[in-house]
């Protein structure tokens, strides 16, 4: 988050409206990043480090062989079963 203010010591600082930093600290947005954005980032990191596609990980989840946490497995299953 970016702060703004006029005093040199920062005593009057307040958050600047409309500027948000991603959970990984590498992207900016004019809208806040959501919990789902953070979960997708964690899933993506897992997939990238294991050289898998979302479909491959989904198949591993169905076989009960996935190493993702329960929360991330549930989110990936939800995404895969509700894709249009």
N, C-alpha and C positions, 0 to 999 in steps of 0.2 A: 504494500500500500504506500502511496506517496502522501506526504504531509506538506502543508503549506502554513505560512504565518509570517509575521513581520518582525518579531523580536529576535535579537541575536542569540539569546539564550534558549530559544524554543519554547518559552513558557506559554505562548499563545497559539501553539501549533494545533492544527486540526486536519483531519483527512481530506484530501482533495477529492471532490466528487467525480465519478465517472472513470477512474483509473484503477484497475485491479491487476494484481500480479498472480500468475498461476501458482499452484502448490509447489511445482518444481523450480519456481523462480526464473524461468526462462522465457515466459510469454506475457504479453500485456493484453488486456481486454477492456472494453467499455462496459461489460457486464460482469457481475461476480461469477467466479468459478463455483460450480455446484459440487455436492458430494459425489454425484454420478460422474462428473468430469474427473475427479480425483481417482475414483475406482477404475474408470476406463484407463487412466494413465498407468495405474498399477498393473492392470491386466496386460496392457500393451508392453510394459517393461518385461513382464514374465514371458510373454510370447516371443519377444525379440531376443531375449537371452537364451531361449530354448529353440529358436528357429522354427516356430510353429505358426500356423494360421489360426484364426478363431475357430474355424471348423475342426481342425485337428485337435485343439484343446477341448472343444465340446465333445468330440468322440471319446477322448480320454476321461472326461467327467462321467459320461454314460457308462464307461467300463470301470469306473471307480479307481482310476489310476492317476488322476490329476493331483499335482502338488500345490495347486492354488488353495488359498484359505477358503473356508466355507462361504464367507460373505462374498468373495470375488467369484467363486464358482456359481453361486446363486445368481449373481448379477449377470454373468456371461450366459448362463442358461436362459435367463429372462430375455436378454437381448437376442439370442439366437432363435428362440421360439416365437418372438414377436416381431421379427424383421419382416419388412414388406417390400 
